[in-house]
Amino acid sequence: MAKKKNLTDVMTKFQMPPNLIDQLYELSGNADKYKGVVVAYLSEDGTPLVYAKYDSQVIEFGMRKALEKYLENTDMSEITINGDESFGEEGLDEQ
């Protein structure tokens, strides 16, 4: 009797095509300066992957600061939503 193959056994793992990052990079910024791109995604097995390409250290620093602010804001949004007393355990018990 033939052994059944799982779909995941037949499929190859996804890898971000390098030319996609290059195309995103070319679309960012002006023709010859201020270019930079950061792409973050999860692989099929849940591994976080981050690709980045910058045209200078100054742009890299700016992108890092923008990402830091984004992450801080998303953390604060979660705290605001989850930490709001009206939606917390006490708020629900009092109703």
N, C-alpha and C positions, 0 to 999 in steps of 0.2 A: 504494500500500500504506500502511495506517495505521500510524503510529508507536506502539509500545507505551508506555504510561505506567508508570513505577515507582510502587509504593505510596507512597513518600515524596514523590513529586510531587503526589499527590492529597491526602494528609493535611496538616492544618494543624499547626503546631508547638504543643506543649503549653505552656501557661502556667498557673502556679499561680493558681487562682481567688482573688481578694482576699477573698471572704467565707469561704474556708476558713481563712485566717490569722486573720481576725476571730473565727471560731468557736473555733479553738484558743486564742486569747488569752482569750476569755470563759470557757473551761473551766479556765484556769490560775488559780492563786491564789484568794484569798477574793473575796467578792462585790464589795468596793470597794477592795481593796489587794493588794499583792504579786503583781501580774499581769505576766507576761512570757513570750514565746515566741520561739524561734529555730528556723527550719526551713532545712535545707541539703539540696540535691539537685543532680543533674546533669541537664542538658537532653539532648535526643536527640543533639546533636552533641558532648556531653562537656563543655559549659561549666558550671562550678560556679556555682550560684545560691544566695544566702542571703537569706532574708526574716527580719526581726526587728521585734518590736513590744513596747514596754515601757510601764509606767505611770509610771515615774519614773527619774531618773538613778541612784538608789541600786539599783534593780532591774537596770538596764542594767549597772552595775558588777558586781553579784553574778553575773549571767548570763555576763559576760565572764570573770570569774575561774573560774566553773564550767567553761566551755568550755576555758579555758587548762589547767586541771587534767585535763580529759578528754583533750585532745590530748597533754599530757605523759605521761599514763598509757598511752595507746595507743602513743606512741613508745617508752616504756620496755618495754612488752610485746614490741614487735618486736625491740628490742635483746636482751632476755632470751632470746627464742626463737631469733633468728638468731645471737646472740653466744655462745650456750652452746657451749663447746668440744667437748662430746660430740656435738653435731650439726654442728660446723663441718667444714671440709675435713680437718683433722688427725685429728679423731675418726673420721671415716669411713675414712680411709686406714689407720689403725692396726688396724682390725678385720679 
